[in-house]
């Protein structure tokens, strides 16, 4: 018998995990990796999103956030740690 997780629990766990991932990675990894990982983790909350789509979404959101916060709003975020 295969164990199943309710959609509500799966979504809550994915959102909570994405917030935690972002909080842990923003200083250690920079804005782009933290945003990409958080977006990927959040997208796992839906069974309708496959891995390829989640990766594409993660890259697109990370680039958009970098352009918005660093490019347009002149915020002093490190895009990638160590660079």
N, C-alpha and C positions, 0 to 999 in steps of 0.2 A: 504494500500500500504506500503510495507516494504522499508525503506530507505537503499540504498546500498552505500558503499564507494568504490571509484575506487582503483584498486590494487596498483597503483603508490602512491596514498595518504596514503593508509594503510601501505605500506612499509616504506615510509618516516617518518610517525608518529612513527612506531615501532622502527626504527633505532634511531631517535631523542630521543625517550623515553628511550631507552636502555642506551644511552650515559649519559643522565641526571640521570638516576637511578644509574649508576656506580659512577658518580661524587658525588652524594649525599650519597652513602652508603660506599664508600671505607674507609673513616676515621671512620665513625660511626659503621659500621658492620664488617669491615675487608675484606680481599681479597676474601675469599670463598663465603660469602653471596653476596657481590657486584657483583662478576662475575656470580654467579648463577642467580641472579635477572636480570642482564643485558642481559644474554643469553636468559632467558625465555621471556623477553619483546621483544627482537629482533625477536625471533622465531614466535611471534604472527603476524608478518608482512606477513606471508604466510598462505594461507588457506589450503595448503597441509599438514601442520604440526598440529597434534592433541595434546591435553594437555599432554597425557602420553609420547609421543615422545619428546615434549618440556621439560618436567621434566627430562627425561633421558638425553637428550642433555645438559641441564643446569648443572646437577650433574657431568657429564663426563668432560665438559669444565672447571668447577670450580676446580675439582681435578687435571686436567692436568695443569692448570695455576699455582696452588699451587706448584705442583711438579717442574714445569719449573722455575718459578721465585724465589721461596724460596729454593727448594731443589737443583737445578742445578746451578742457577745463583747467589745464596746466597744474594738475595735482602732482605732488612729488612722490609718486609710487615708483618703486623699483620694478621694472617690467619683468626681468628675470634676475634672480639673485646671482651675484658674482659678476654681472656684466655692467 
